[in-house]
Amino acid sequence: KMIKGMGGAMDLVAGVKKIIVVMEHTSKDGSPKFIPACTLPLTGRNVVDMIVTDLCVFQRPDHDSPFRLIECAPGVTAEEVAAKTSAHYTVDVAQPA
């Protein structure tokens, strides 16, 4: 359900050093939320530094670099993350032996 209005989000991304987004990895119907391009109105363009989901953590060293998969939740594999993610990212996570 979409809720209209800014809700103060503009203030959150203006002039801060680090933006961390915390979200569920997929929507209720199972479709990816981390997608190649935002389909909603943007509060800030190219400002996110880290994304933490229920499946994993993505991070990037700067805003010119792609996100890197740096950690998976217990019991989650990089392959499962890939199957539920449509955005481009690199993998920099150690897989269990």
N, C-alpha and C positions, 0 to 999 in steps of 0.2 A: 504494500500500500504506500503510495507516494504521499508525502506531506509537503505542502508548499511552504516556501519561506527559506531565508538564509540560515536562521538559527545560530548566528554568530560564527559560522565557519570561516568567513573571510578573515576575522581577527586571528583565528588559530594558525593560519598559514602565512601571514604577513610578517616578515622580519624575524622569524624564529630560526634557530640553527639546525634543528632536526625535526622531521615529521615522521611519526610512526603510525601506520594504519593498522588497527586491530579489527579483524572481520572473520566471518565464516568463509571457508574456501569456496563453497558452492551455494547456490540458491536452493530454495525448497524443492524445486523440480530437478535438481542435480546439475544444472548448467553452471559453468565456471563463472566466478566473479572477478578473477584476475584475468582480464581480457586485453587484447591488443590496443584498444582505444576506448576511452570513456564514452558512454552513451547518455550520460546525464550532464546537466550544466556544471561547468567546472568552477570550483572555488579558487583554485590555483593550478597553473599548468607546470608540470615537471618539477614538483616540489617534494614528492615522497622519497624518503631515504630508506625506509624499512617497512615490510608488510609482515605482520604476524597473523597466521590463520590457525584454525583448529588442526590443520594437517602439517604445517611447516612454517619456516621463517625464510623470507627473501630479504636481501640487503644489497645495496650498491654503494660503492665508495664515493661516487660523485654523480651528478645529474646527467653527465654525458655517457655514462656506462650503463650497460644492461643490468637488470636485477640478477643476483646470484642466489640459487637455492643453497642456504648454508646449514640448515638443520631441519630434520624431519621429526615429527612427534613419535613417541614410542609406538612401535608396531606399524608405522607408515613407511612405505618405500618411496624412493625417488620415482619409480615407475608409476605408482599410484598418483603421486603429485602431478606427473606429466599428463596422465590420462584425464585429470580434472582441471587442467590449466590450459588456456588457449593463448596467453600472452607469451612473448619471447623472453627467455631467461637462460642463464648458464647454470651448470651444476658444479658446486664446490662443496659437496657434503660427502663425508666418509660413509660408505655402506658397511653394515656389520658383516663380519667374516662368516 
